[in-house]
Amino acid sequence: MATEDTMMNPRIESLMKRTASKFGLVTLSARRAREINSYFNQLGEGLGTMVPPQVSSTSRKPLSISFEEIAADKILSVPLSVYEELEAELDEELLDTVADDVVSELEAEVVAEVTAVEVVAEVVVDEVIAEASAE
């Protein structure tokens, strides 16, 4: 069987085995290509949150690199339900963190207000004592 020379390497047939559909392949590769592009754009800014390319590639195009990662089984397709569950867990953790921060800020404000009230009360008491001793 002769192999045909195609413009796309790795071949689409080998990539289709790793996803459920063509739409899934397009979505997965496009999402990863955006991540790779973001990684290359933030390189000069120090440590970032983006994952670098997982394969060594001669290609400089993010989409080609993402196809090579999919072909090498470095990037896997995750069912939407699993993705939504993970996202919900992360949202809960984020809400807990934000709630803790808000509570800490409110506690600091209450302490500051109580301290201010105590200072005012001391001044008023001193004034009342001064007036009483002046009479």
C-alpha positions as CSV (number, residue, x, y, z in Angstrom):
1,M,0.0,0.0,0.0
2,A,1.5,3.3,-1.1
3,T,1.5,6.2,1.3
4,E,0.3,9.4,-0.1
5,D,2.1,12.6,0.7
6,T,-0.3,15.0,2.4
7,M,0.1,18.5,3.7
8,M,-1.0,17.5,7.1
9,N,1.4,15.6,9.3
10,P,0.2,13.7,11.5
11,R,-2.5,12.3,9.3
12,I,-6.1,13.1,10.1
13,E,-6.9,9.3,10.4
14,S,-4.5,8.8,13.2
15,L,-5.9,11.9,15.0
16,M,-9.5,10.7,14.6
17,K,-8.7,7.6,16.6
18,R,-8.0,9.8,19.7
19,T,-11.2,11.7,19.7
20,A,-14.9,10.8,19.4
21,S,-15.6,13.0,16.4
22,K,-14.2,15.5,13.9
23,F,-15.8,18.3,16.0
24,G,-14.1,17.0,19.1
25,L,-10.7,17.0,17.3
26,V,-11.2,20.5,16.1
27,T,-12.2,21.7,19.5
28,L,-9.4,20.0,21.3
29,S,-6.7,21.1,18.9
30,A,-8.0,24.7,18.7
31,R,-8.1,25.0,22.5
32,R,-4.6,23.6,22.9
33,A,-3.3,25.8,20.1
34,R,-4.6,28.8,21.9
35,E,-2.9,27.6,25.1
36,I,0.4,27.1,23.2
37,N,0.1,30.6,21.7
38,S,-0.6,32.1,25.1
39,Y,2.5,30.3,26.5
40,F,4.7,31.7,23.8
41,N,3.3,35.2,24.3
42,Q,3.9,35.2,28.1
43,L,7.4,33.8,27.9
44,G,9.2,37.1,28.6
45,E,7.0,37.8,31.6
46,G,8.5,35.2,34.0
47,L,6.8,32.2,35.3
48,G,3.3,31.7,34.0
49,T,0.4,29.4,34.3
50,M,0.5,28.1,30.7
51,V,1.7,24.6,30.0
52,P,4.6,24.5,27.4
53,P,4.4,22.3,24.3
54,Q,4.7,18.7,25.3
55,V,6.5,17.5,22.2
56,S,9.6,18.7,20.5
57,S,8.5,19.9,17.1
58,T,10.1,21.5,14.1
59,S,6.9,23.3,13.4
60,R,6.5,26.8,14.7
61,K,2.7,27.0,14.3
62,P,0.6,26.3,17.5
63,L,-2.0,24.3,15.7
64,S,0.6,22.0,14.1
65,I,2.2,21.5,17.5
66,S,-1.2,20.7,19.1
67,F,-1.9,18.1,16.4
68,E,1.5,16.5,17.1
69,E,0.7,16.5,20.9
70,I,-2.6,14.8,20.2
71,A,-1.0,12.2,18.0
72,A,1.6,11.5,20.7
73,D,-1.2,11.0,23.3
74,K,0.1,14.0,25.3
75,I,-3.2,15.8,25.1
76,L,-6.4,13.8,25.7
77,S,-10.0,14.6,25.0
78,V,-12.0,15.0,28.2
79,P,-15.8,14.4,28.1
80,L,-17.7,17.6,28.7
81,S,-19.4,16.2,31.9
82,V,-16.0,15.6,33.5
83,Y,-14.8,19.1,32.5
84,E,-17.9,20.7,34.0
85,E,-17.5,18.7,37.3
86,L,-13.8,19.9,37.5
87,E,-14.9,23.5,36.7
88,A,-17.6,23.3,39.4
89,E,-15.0,22.1,42.0
90,L,-12.6,24.9,41.1
91,D,-15.4,27.4,41.3
92,E,-16.3,26.1,44.8
93,E,-12.7,26.4,45.9
94,L,-12.5,29.9,44.5
95,L,-15.7,30.9,46.3
96,D,-14.3,29.5,49.6
97,T,-11.1,31.5,49.1
98,V,-12.9,34.7,48.2
99,A,-15.3,34.2,51.2
100,D,-12.4,33.8,53.6
101,D,-10.8,36.9,52.2
102,V,-14.0,38.9,52.5
103,V,-14.5,37.7,56.1
104,S,-10.9,38.7,57.0
105,E,-11.4,42.2,55.5
106,L,-14.7,42.6,57.4
107,E,-13.1,41.5,60.6
108,A,-10.3,44.1,60.1
109,E,-12.9,46.8,59.4
110,V,-14.9,45.9,62.6
111,V,-11.7,45.9,64.7
112,A,-10.8,49.4,63.3
113,E,-14.3,50.7,64.0
114,V,-14.3,49.3,67.5
115,T,-10.9,50.9,68.1
116,A,-12.2,54.2,66.8
117,V,-15.2,54.0,69.1
118,E,-13.1,53.2,72.1
119,V,-10.8,56.2,71.4
120,V,-13.9,58.5,71.0
121,A,-15.3,57.1,74.2
122,E,-12.1,57.8,76.1
123,V,-12.1,61.4,74.9
124,V,-15.7,61.9,75.9
125,V,-15.0,60.3,79.4
126,D,-12.0,62.6,79.8
127,E,-14.0,65.6,78.9
128,V,-16.8,64.7,81.3
129,I,-14.2,64.1,84.1
130,A,-12.6,67.5,83.2
131,E,-16.0,69.3,83.4
132,A,-16.9,67.5,86.6
133,S,-13.7,68.5,88.3
134,A,-14.0,72.0,87.0
135,E,-17.3,72.5,88.7
